[in-house]
């Protein structure tokens, strides 16, 4: 038996690294773990659910499995609106059972070990799940504990808030309403995060409310961001800088939160260019936590030095293992991590994975499309859409670099429905809509 295990491991290692996908398929079909599937998807966020939906209907019952420990699925793209008091947290929630396709096996456990050389994933419960093909869609984990005093501060200080966790997001609107003036601070950390525009969105909503109720007159609003720009796309970065200037918001670039002292209501920030630290008092503070890929993925052979899944940024196929694909926030694709990016990536992964399964070539290429609906008040939004290198890729035949009420209604009423379509595998981004809107136009106006 030991000899067989060593031989199997060697064969799968050679098969995965071989250019002949046929050899890989033949071996992975014959080598069985405690459970064996043609496709295993790890993670049931929007991307994982969408891929599972597409392939479980295509391959049939018992051929696809999702490894996912959680009972709850949230549309986290709506949490800015929860924090702003516009929608309820329960409006963003769905039972995980309603997300996972009925034709897909749900392995309700946490993936703990990735073994691409033997085509297996181990779970916390001790199962060895065998796959022919693997899609990794585990997202990012929140690292509140990486900021000294923050976890304790969130428990004891009602004016210290964070929209990024279901545990804390409902507290934000209460703190905004209770704020009577003073120092209001908003942060963005020195790590990749989910939706890098979200830390600004809640700031604009808070500023809008404080202006309306007269609190802003006795307040100073500061945005401390570890980035060197407002957003990765130059067009929108310039627009957002203008929004802050117009509203009197102080922006400190390349500034990172390192410690919170809730008893003194003080925060310690580091200037990233010099390493110098300074103390800033706060009366209200919204903190965006540092984030990373899950520990289990970071310890696997699938990642780069930063812990992110290494994939070809165009095909989303793993750089070393051709039967592995990645989707969403956990990959090293150089585009902001948003639900809109996941939607477009779903179509790329679905077509390229299907091609690999048939022994064909990869034909679809991801253009880096992502979007960030930057809510700037309780009735306006800048609908930022762009591709790799921050090049604008706008859907509507208007200048989306302006604050518009129409885009606010798209964010509030249209995008939640689009998200639901995505989780069912029915939406792969707005490219077809964009073609219709720009039919006959030589350029966007």
C-alpha positions in Angstrom: 0.0 0.0 0.0 2.8 2.4 0.9 4.5 1.6 -2.5 1.2 2.4 -4.3 0.9 5.7 -2.4 4.4 6.7 -3.4 3.8 5.7 -7.0 0.4 7.5 -7.1 2.0 10.7 -5.7 4.8 10.6 -8.3 2.4 9.9 -11.2 0.0 12.8 -10.3 2.9 15.2 -9.8 4.3 14.3 -13.2 0.8 14.4 -14.7 -0.1 17.8 -13.4 3.1 19.3 -14.6 2.9 17.6 -18.0 1.7 19.5 -21.0 -0.5 16.6 -21.8 -3.8 17.2 -20.0 -5.0 13.9 -21.2 -2.5 12.1 -19.0 -3.6 14.2 -16.1 -7.2 13.4 -16.6 -6.7 9.7 -16.9 -4.7 9.4 -13.7 -6.9 11.6 -11.6 -9.9 9.6 -12.7 -8.4 6.4 -11.5 -6.8 7.5 -8.2 -9.5 7.7 -5.6 -9.6 9.5 -2.2 -12.3 9.1 0.4 -14.4 11.2 -2.0 -13.7 11.8 -5.6 -15.1 14.5 -8.0 -14.4 15.7 -11.5 -14.4 19.3 -10.1 -13.9 20.6 -6.6 -14.6 24.2 -5.8 -13.1 25.5 -2.5 -15.1 28.4 -1.2 -18.7 29.4 -1.8 -18.6 33.2 -2.2 -20.1 34.7 -5.3 -17.3 33.3 -7.6 -17.2 29.8 -6.1 -21.0 29.5 -6.2 -21.2 30.7 -9.8 -18.6 28.2 -11.0 -20.3 25.3 -9.1 -23.6 26.3 -10.6 -22.3 26.3 -14.2 -20.5 23.0 -13.9 -22.8 21.0 -11.7 -25.6 21.5 -14.3 -23.2 20.7 -17.1 -21.4 17.7 -15.6 -24.4 16.2 -13.6 -25.1 15.3 -10.1 -22.2 13.9 -8.0 -19.5 15.3 -10.3 -19.0 18.6 -8.6 -18.4 19.5 -4.9 -18.0 22.7 -2.9 -16.0 22.7 0.2 -17.5 25.5 2.4 -17.9 25.5 6.2 -20.2 28.5 6.6 -24.0 28.4 6.9 -24.3 32.1 5.9 -23.7 33.9 2.6 -23.6 37.7 2.6 -23.6 40.1 -0.3 -20.8 42.1 1.3 -20.8 44.6 -1.5 -23.9 46.0 0.2 -22.3 46.5 3.6 -21.5 50.2 3.0 -25.2 50.7 2.7 -25.8 48.8 5.9 -23.2 50.9 7.7 -24.9 54.0 6.3 -28.3 53.0 7.5 -29.8 52.6 4.0 -30.4 48.8 4.1 -30.6 46.2 6.8 -28.0 43.5 7.4 -30.6 40.8 6.9 -31.3 42.2 3.4 -27.7 41.1 2.5 -28.0 37.6 3.9 -29.0 34.3 2.3 -28.6 30.8 3.8 -25.6 29.1 2.2 -27.9 26.2 1.3 -29.8 28.4 -1.1 -26.5 29.4 -2.8 -25.1 26.0 -3.4 -26.7 24.2 -6.4 -28.9 21.2 -5.6 -26.9 19.1 -8.1 -23.6 19.9 -6.3 -22.3 18.1 -3.2 -21.8 20.4 -0.3 -18.9 19.3 1.9 -19.6 21.4 4.9 -16.1 21.6 6.3 -13.0 23.8 6.1 -10.3 23.0 3.6 -7.0 22.8 5.5 -4.4 21.4 3.2 -4.0 21.7 -0.6 -2.0 18.9 -2.2 -1.9 19.7 -5.9 0.8 17.0 -6.6 -1.7 14.3 -5.5 -4.8 16.2 -6.7 -6.4 16.2 -3.2 -7.7 18.7 -0.6 -7.8 17.7 3.1 -10.5 19.0 5.4 -10.6 19.9 9.0 -12.7 16.8 9.6 -10.1 14.6 8.2 -11.5 13.8 4.8 -9.3 13.6 1.7 -11.2 15.0 -1.3 -9.8 13.9 -4.7 -10.3 16.0 -7.7 -9.5 16.1 -11.4 -9.9 19.8 -11.5 -9.8 22.4 -8.8 -11.1 26.0 -8.6 -9.8 28.0 -5.6 -12.2 30.8 -4.5 -11.5 31.2 -0.8 -11.5 35.0 -0.7 -9.7 37.0 2.0 -9.8 36.8 5.8 -10.0 39.8 8.0 -7.0 40.5 10.3 -8.3 42.8 13.0 -5.8 41.3 15.4 -2.9 42.7 13.3 -3.6 46.2 14.7 -2.7 46.4 18.3 -5.7 47.1 20.5 -8.2 47.1 17.7 -10.1 43.9 18.6 -10.5 45.0 22.2 -11.4 48.5 21.1 -14.2 47.3 18.8 -15.7 45.6 21.9 -15.5 48.5 24.3 -15.8 51.7 22.3 -19.1 52.3 20.4 -17.5 55.1 18.4 -14.9 52.7 17.0 -16.5 50.9 14.1 -15.9 48.8 11.0 -18.2 47.9 8.0 -16.1 44.8 7.0 -17.6 42.3 9.4 -21.2 41.2 9.9 -20.4 41.3 13.7 -19.7 45.1 13.6 -21.3 46.6 10.5 -24.7 47.4 12.1 -23.0 49.6 14.7 -21.7 52.1 12.2 -24.9 54.0 11.6 -25.4 54.3 15.4 -22.0 55.8 15.8 -22.6 58.2 12.9 -25.8 59.4 14.5 -24.3 59.7 17.9 -21.3 61.8 16.7 -21.6 65.3 18.0 -18.5 66.8 16.5 -14.7 66.5 16.9 -12.2 64.3 15.2 -13.6 61.7 12.7 -11.0 59.4 11.2 -11.3 56.8 8.4 -8.6 54.3 7.4 -7.4 52.1 4.6 -4.6 49.5 5.6 -1.3 48.6 4.0 -2.6 45.3 2.5 -4.8 44.3 -0.4 -8.5 44.5 0.7 -11.9 43.8 -0.5 -13.3 46.7 -2.5 -10.6 49.5 -1.9 -13.3 52.1 -2.5 -15.4 51.0 0.4 -13.4 52.9 3.1 -14.2 56.1 1.3 -17.8 55.3 0.7 -18.8 55.3 4.3 -16.8 58.5 4.8 -18.8 60.3 2.2 -22.1 59.0 3.6 -21.1 60.1 7.1 -19.9 63.5 5.9 -23.2 63.9 4.0 -25.2 63.2 7.2 -23.1 65.4 9.4 -23.4 68.3 7.0 -27.2 67.9 7.0 -27.6 67.7 10.8 -25.1 70.6 11.4 -22.4 68.4 13.1 -19.8 69.0 10.4 -19.3 72.6 11.4 -17.6 71.4 14.6 -15.8 68.5 13.0 -12.5 67.5 11.3 -12.7 64.6 8.9 -9.5 62.8 8.0 -8.9 60.0 5.6 -5.6 58.1 6.4 -4.8 55.7 3.5 -1.8 53.5 3.0 -2.2 54.0 -0.8 -0.5 56.8 -2.6 -3.6 57.7 -4.6 -7.3 57.8 -3.9 -8.0 54.8 -6.2 -5.9 52.7 -8.6 -7.5 54.2 -11.7 -6.1 57.7 -12.5 -9.4 59.1 -13.9 -11.4 58.3 -10.8 -8.5 59.0 -8.4 -8.5 62.6 -9.6 -12.2 62.9 -9.3 -12.2 61.6 -5.7 -9.4 63.9 -4.7 -11.6 66.7 -5.9 -14.6 65.4 -3.9 -12.5 65.5 -0.7 -11.1 69.0 -1.4 -14.7 70.3 -2.1 -15.9 68.8 1.2 -13.0 69.8 3.3 -11.8 66.2 4.0 -8.1 66.0 4.9 -6.4 63.1 3.0 -3.1 61.7 4.3 -1.5 59.3 1.8 0.9 56.4 2.7 -0.3 56.5 6.3 -1.1 53.2 8.0 -2.9 52.5 11.3 -0.8 50.4 13.6 -2.4 50.7 17.1 -5.6 51.8 18.8 -5.9 52.9 22.4 -9.7 53.0 23.0 -9.4 54.2 26.6 -7.6 57.3 25.6 -9.5 57.4 22.2 -6.2 57.6 20.4 -4.9 56.0 17.3 -1.2 55.5 16.3 -0.4 55.9 12.6 2.8 55.2 10.7 4.1 57.3 7.8 5.1 54.5 5.4 7.7 56.6 3.6 9.7 57.4 6.7 8.6 54.8 9.3 7.7 57.7 11.7 4.7 57.2 14.0 2.4 59.8 15.4 -0.7 59.8 17.7 -4.1 61.1 16.4 -7.0 61.6 18.8 -10.4 60.4 17.6 -14.0 60.9 18.6 -15.3 58.6 15.8 -13.2 56.2 13.8 -14.0 53.7 11.0 -11.3 51.1 10.6 -10.7 49.0 7.6 -8.8 45.9 8.8 -5.7 44.4 7.2 -6.6 41.4 5.1 -4.8 38.3 3.8 -5.7 35.0 2.1 -6.7 32.3 4.5 -3.9 30.7 6.5 -4.6 27.3 4.9 -4.0 28.6 1.4 -1.0 30.7 2.5 0.7 27.5 3.7 0.1 25.6 0.4 2.4 25.2 -2.7 -0.2 27.1 -4.8 0.8 30.6 -3.7 3.4 33.3 -4.2 5.5 34.9 -1.4 2.6 37.1 -0.4 0.3 34.2 0.1 -1.9 34.8 -3.0 -2.8 32.1 -5.5 -0.5 32.4 -8.5 -2.5 32.4 -11.8 -2.0 33.7 -15.3 -3.7 37.1 -15.1 -5.4 36.6 -18.5 -6.5 33.0 -18.4 -6.8 32.6 -14.5 -5.1 29.2 -14.8 -2.6 28.3 -12.2 1.0 29.1 -13.2 2.3 25.6 -12.3 -0.7 23.3 -12.1 -2.9 23.3 -15.3 -5.8 21.6 -13.7 -6.1 24.4 -11.1 -7.9 27.7 -11.6 -8.4 30.7 -9.3 -11.1 33.3 -9.0 -11.7 36.4 -7.0 -9.9 38.0 -4.1 -7.5 35.2 -3.3 -5.6 35.4 -6.6 -2.6 37.6 -7.5 -4.4 39.1 -10.5 -3.4 42.8 -10.5 -6.9 44.4 -10.4 -8.9 45.7 -7.4 -10.8 43.0 -5.5 -14.5 43.6 -6.1 -17.6 41.6 -6.9 -17.6 43.1 -10.4 -14.2 41.7 -11.0 -15.4 38.3 -9.8 -18.3 38.4 -12.2 -16.1 38.9 -15.2 -13.6 36.3 -14.0 -16.4 33.8 -13.7 -16.9 33.8 -17.5 -13.2 33.5 -18.2 -12.7 30.6 -15.7 -15.9 28.8 -17.0 -14.8 28.8 -20.6 -11.2 28.1 -20.0 -11.8 25.3 -17.6 -14.3 23.7 -20.0 -11.7 23.9 -22.7 -9.1 22.2 -20.5 -11.5 19.5 -19.6 -12.0 18.8 -23.3 -8.2 18.8 -23.9 -8.4 22.0 -25.9 -6.6 25.4 -25.7 -7.5 28.4 -23.6 -9.3 30.9 -25.7 -10.7 33.5 -23.3 -8.6 36.3 -21.8 -9.5 38.5 -18.8 -9.1 42.2 -19.5 -8.8 43.1 -15.8 -12.4 44.6 -15.7 -13.5 45.7 -12.3 -16.0 48.2 -10.9 -16.4 50.2 -7.8 -19.7 52.1 -7.3 -18.4 55.0 -5.2 -21.4 56.2 -3.2 -20.7 59.8 -2.4 -23.9 60.8 -0.6 -27.4 59.5 0.1 -28.4 60.1 -3.5 -25.2 60.2 -5.6 -22.6 57.8 -6.8 -19.6 57.7 -9.1 -19.7 54.5 -11.1 -16.0 53.7 -11.6 -15.3 50.9 -14.1 -11.9 50.1 -15.4 -9.5 47.4 -16.7 -5.9 46.6 -16.2 -3.6 49.7 -15.6 -6.7 51.6 -14.5 -7.9 52.2 -18.1 -11.6 53.3 -18.0 -14.1 50.7 -19.3 -17.4 52.3 -18.7 -20.7 50.6 -19.5 -23.0 53.6 -19.9 -22.6 56.1 -22.7 -22.0 58.9 -20.3 -19.1 60.2 -18.3 -19.2 58.0 -15.2 -16.5 60.1 -13.5 -19.3 62.4 -12.2 -21.5 62.1 -9.2 -24.9 61.0 -10.5 -28.2 60.2 -8.9 -28.9 57.6 -11.6 -25.8 55.7 -10.7 -26.9 55.7 -7.0 -30.1 54.0 -8.0 -28.1 51.4 -10.1 -26.1 50.7 -7.0 -29.1 50.4 -4.7 -31.6 48.6 -6.8 -29.9 47.0 -9.8 -26.6 45.6 -8.6 -28.1 43.5 -5.8 -30.2 41.7 -8.4 -27.2 41.3 -10.7 -25.3 39.8 -7.7 -28.0 37.2 -7.3 -27.8 36.3 -10.9 -24.0 36.0 -10.6 -24.2 33.4 -7.8 -26.4 31.3 -10.0 -23.9 31.5 -12.9 -26.1 33.7 -15.0 -24.0 36.9 -15.0 -20.4 37.3 -16.2 -20.1 41.0 -16.3 -21.5 43.9 -18.3 -19.6 43.4 -21.5 -22.7 42.5 -23.6 -24.6 45.5 -22.1 -21.7 47.8 -22.8 -21.6 46.8 -26.5 -25.3 47.6 -26.8 -25.0 51.0 -25.1 -22.0 52.0 -27.2 -23.3 50.6 -30.5 -22.3 53.0 -33.3 -20.1 55.1 -31.0 -16.5 55.5 -31.9 -15.6 56.4 -28.3 -17.1 57.0 -24.9 -18.4 60.5 -24.4 
